[in-house]
């Protein structure tokens, strides 16, 4: 059992670069990957997405990578592509100005050094960034993130197992209360039937028998408690299995709640109604926990 919540962080330093990589996860209906990488490392997004998708099947997973060039060694790095674009633009401007009889002042090198993107002093460039070491840090963070999800999942499984024990105990109590009320129900039906027969002339015995049978069926909770017991077994089997089980558990919670509602509507006694309400409370607690299971 894995939780969808978790956190991991790794750091690294190599070749004058340092980085911090963090992975955070919260619950979600499907797998939602959100990666924030420096522009120079955009090429790493695809392999990172592939590895995360292979490792996890559900959850909102956010990855943030911050990169810093820590050793500039006094260098001034010129982005030749950006500089060429500015120079070409300057030539076109001078050409147009000459056509219109305008005379422009001579340009100096320092004019271009102040333009945005020309000087990349201290910034990372794709050519010398240690991508292999960064990917190694990424895989280390993924393993730690997965381990935390497993640890959280183990704790969730223990809590859910306790809730299932409570549901099983309450179901057993419901069976005992249902059996205990049989005599009371028979006496009540007999009294009500006698009252009706005393005030109705020529009642059809077959019709009366049908009505009594319908009342007995409506009050019978055997199917509900049997289904609750089956759902408990199914949930325990899921917790003991492998793989993503969150969706299946969520579906079972809906079935649990449906049977508890029906049990309450059929209870007929205060004690059995109280058991049904206790069941609903435990099931609601389980549903909250299940929302975090992968």
C-alpha positions in Angstrom: 0.0 0.0 0.0 1.4 3.4 -1.0 0.2 6.8 0.1 0.0 9.7 -2.5 1.6 12.1 0.0 5.3 12.5 0.4 8.4 14.7 0.1 12.0 14.3 -0.8 15.0 16.6 -1.4 18.5 16.1 -2.8 21.3 18.5 -3.4 24.5 18.3 -5.5 27.6 20.2 -6.5 29.7 19.5 -9.6 31.9 21.5 -12.0 31.1 24.9 -10.5 27.3 24.2 -10.4 25.1 23.5 -7.4 21.5 22.4 -7.4 18.6 21.6 -5.2 15.9 19.1 -6.3 12.6 18.7 -4.4 9.7 16.3 -5.1 6.3 16.8 -3.3 3.2 14.7 -3.6 -0.4 15.1 -2.6 -3.6 13.1 -3.5 -5.3 13.3 -6.9 -7.7 11.3 -8.9 -5.0 10.4 -11.5 -1.3 11.0 -12.0 -0.6 14.8 -12.4 3.1 15.6 -13.0 4.2 19.2 -12.7 7.9 19.8 -13.3 9.6 23.2 -12.9 13.1 23.1 -14.4 15.6 25.9 -15.4 15.3 26.8 -19.1 18.8 25.4 -19.7 17.7 21.9 -18.5 14.4 21.7 -20.4 15.7 18.7 -22.2 15.6 16.7 -19.0 11.8 17.1 -18.6 10.9 14.2 -20.9 13.1 11.5 -19.3 12.1 12.7 -15.8 8.4 12.5 -16.7 9.0 9.0 -18.2 10.6 7.7 -15.0 8.0 9.3 -12.7 5.2 7.8 -14.8 6.8 4.4 -14.6 7.2 4.6 -10.8 3.9 6.1 -9.7 0.3 5.6 -10.9 -1.6 8.2 -8.9 -1.0 11.5 -7.2 -0.2 15.2 -7.8 3.6 15.1 -8.0 5.5 18.4 -8.2 9.2 18.5 -9.0 11.3 21.7 -8.6 14.9 22.0 -9.7 16.9 25.1 -8.8 20.4 25.4 -10.4 23.1 27.9 -9.6 26.5 28.6 -11.2 28.7 29.0 -8.2 32.1 29.3 -9.8 32.2 32.0 -12.5 36.0 32.5 -12.2 35.7 36.1 -13.3 34.4 35.0 -16.7 32.0 37.1 -18.8 30.0 34.7 -21.0 28.6 36.2 -24.2 25.5 34.6 -25.8 26.6 34.8 -29.4 23.1 34.0 -30.7 21.5 36.9 -28.8 24.4 39.3 -29.7 24.1 38.4 -33.4 20.4 39.2 -33.4 21.0 42.6 -31.8 23.8 43.4 -34.3 21.6 42.4 -37.3 18.8 44.6 -35.9 21.3 47.5 -35.5 22.4 47.1 -39.1 18.8 47.2 -40.4 18.1 50.3 -38.3 21.2 52.1 -39.7 20.2 51.1 -43.2 16.7 52.5 -42.8 18.0 55.7 -41.2 20.4 56.3 -44.1 17.5 55.8 -46.6 15.6 58.6 -44.9 18.5 60.9 -44.6 19.0 60.5 -40.9 22.5 60.3 -39.3 22.9 58.1 -36.2 25.6 58.2 -33.7 28.3 55.5 -33.8 27.6 52.4 -31.7 30.1 51.2 -29.1 30.6 47.7 -27.8 29.4 48.7 -24.4 26.0 49.6 -25.9 25.4 46.0 -26.7 26.8 44.6 -23.5 24.0 46.3 -21.6 21.3 44.7 -23.7 19.2 42.0 -22.2 20.5 38.4 -22.6 23.8 39.4 -24.2 25.9 38.9 -21.1 25.4 35.7 -19.2 28.0 36.2 -16.5 27.7 33.5 -13.8 24.6 31.9 -15.5 24.5 28.3 -16.4 24.9 27.3 -20.1 23.7 24.0 -21.4 27.1 23.0 -22.7 28.8 22.5 -19.4 26.0 21.7 -17.0 26.6 18.3 -15.3 23.3 16.7 -16.5 24.4 13.2 -15.6 25.0 14.1 -12.0 21.7 16.0 -11.9 19.8 12.9 -13.2 21.5 10.8 -10.6 20.3 13.3 -7.9 16.8 13.1 -9.5 16.7 9.3 -9.3 17.9 9.4 -5.7 15.1 11.8 -4.9 12.6 9.6 -6.6 13.6 6.6 -4.6 13.4 8.6 -1.3 10.0 10.0 -2.4 8.8 6.4 -3.2 10.1 5.2 0.2 8.2 7.9 2.0 5.0 7.0 0.1 5.4 3.4 1.1 6.0 4.4 4.8 2.9 6.6 4.7 1.0 3.8 3.0 2.0 1.3 5.7 0.6 3.6 8.4 -2.6 4.1 6.3 -3.0 0.4 6.0 -2.7 -0.1 9.7 -5.4 2.6 10.3 -7.7 1.1 7.7 -7.2 -2.3 9.2 -8.4 -1.0 12.6 -11.4 0.6 11.0 -12.3 -2.7 9.2 -12.1 -4.5 12.6 -14.6 -2.0 13.9 -16.9 -2.5 11.0 -16.7 -6.3 11.4 -17.5 -6.0 15.1 -20.4 -3.6 14.5 -21.7 -6.0 11.8 -21.6 -8.9 14.2 -23.5 -6.7 16.7 -26.1 -5.9 14.1 -26.7 -9.6 13.4 -27.2 -10.2 17.2 -29.6 -7.3 17.5 -31.5 -8.3 14.4 -32.0 -11.8 15.8 -33.0 -10.5 19.2 -35.7 -8.3 17.7 -37.4 -11.2 15.9 -39.6 -12.1 18.8 -40.4 -8.5 19.4 -41.3 -8.0 15.8 -43.6 -11.0 15.8 -45.4 -9.8 18.8 -45.8 -6.3 17.4 -47.1 -7.7 14.1 -49.6 -10.0 15.9 -51.0 -7.1 17.9 -51.3 -4.8 14.9 -52.8 -7.5 12.8 -55.4 -8.3 15.5 -56.2 -4.5 15.7 -56.7 -4.4 11.9 -58.8 -7.6 11.8 -61.1 -6.3 14.5 -61.8 -3.1 12.5 -62.0 -4.6 9.0 -64.9 -6.8 7.7 -64.2 -9.7 5.3 -60.5 -9.2 5.0 -58.9 -11.4 2.4 -56.6 -13.8 4.3 -54.3 -14.2 1.2 -53.9 -10.4 1.0 -53.1 -10.2 4.7 -50.5 -13.0 4.3 -48.9 -11.1 1.4 -48.7 -7.8 3.4 -47.2 -9.7 6.3 -44.6 -11.3 4.0 -43.7 -7.9 2.6 -43.3 -6.4 6.0 -41.0 -9.2 7.0 -38.9 -8.8 3.9 -38.6 -5.0 4.4 -37.4 -5.5 8.0 -34.9 -8.3 7.2 -31.3 -7.0 7.3 -29.7 -10.4 6.5 -28.5 -9.2 3.0 -27.1 -6.0 4.3 -25.0 -7.6 7.1 -23.8 -10.3 4.7 -22.7 -7.7 2.2 -21.0 -5.7 4.9 -19.0 -8.8 5.9 -18.1 -9.5 2.3 -16.9 -5.9 1.8 -14.7 -6.2 4.9 -13.1 -9.3 3.4 -12.6 -7.6 0.0 -11.0 -4.6 1.6 -8.7 -6.7 3.6 -7.7 -8.6 0.5 -6.8 -5.4 -1.2 -4.7 -4.1 1.7 -2.7 -7.4 1.6 -2.2 -7.2 -2.2 0.1 -5.2 -4.4 -0.3 -2.4 -6.8 -2.5 0.7 -6.9 -5.7 0.0 -4.8 -7.0 3.5 -4.0 -9.7 3.5 -6.7 -11.0 0.1 -5.7 -11.0 1.0 -2.0 -12.9 4.2 -2.8 -15.6 2.2 -4.6 -15.8 -0.2 -1.6 -16.4 2.8 0.7 -19.4 3.7 -1.4 -20.8 0.2 -1.1 -20.1 0.2 2.7 -22.0 3.4 3.0 -24.9 2.1 0.9 -25.4 -1.0 3.1 -25.1 1.1 6.3 -27.8 3.5 5.1 -30.1 0.6 4.2 -29.5 -1.0 7.6 -30.5 2.2 9.3 -33.7 2.5 7.3 -34.7 -1.1 8.1 -33.6 -1.1 11.7 -36.9 -0.7 13.5 -35.2 -0.5 16.9 -33.2 2.2 18.6 -30.3 -0.2 19.3 -30.0 -1.3 15.7 -30.3 2.3 14.4 -27.4 3.2 16.8 -25.3 0.5 15.3 -26.1 1.7 11.8 -25.0 5.2 12.7 -21.8 4.0 14.3 -21.1 2.1 11.1 -21.6 5.2 9.0 -19.2 7.2 11.3 -16.4 4.5 10.9 -17.0 4.3 7.2 -16.7 8.0 6.8 -13.4 7.9 8.7 -12.2 5.2 6.3 -13.2 7.1 3.3 -11.1 10.1 4.4 -8.1 7.8 4.8 -8.7 6.1 1.5 -8.4 9.4 -0.4 -4.7 9.3 0.3 -4.1 5.7 -0.9 -2.5 5.3 -4.4 
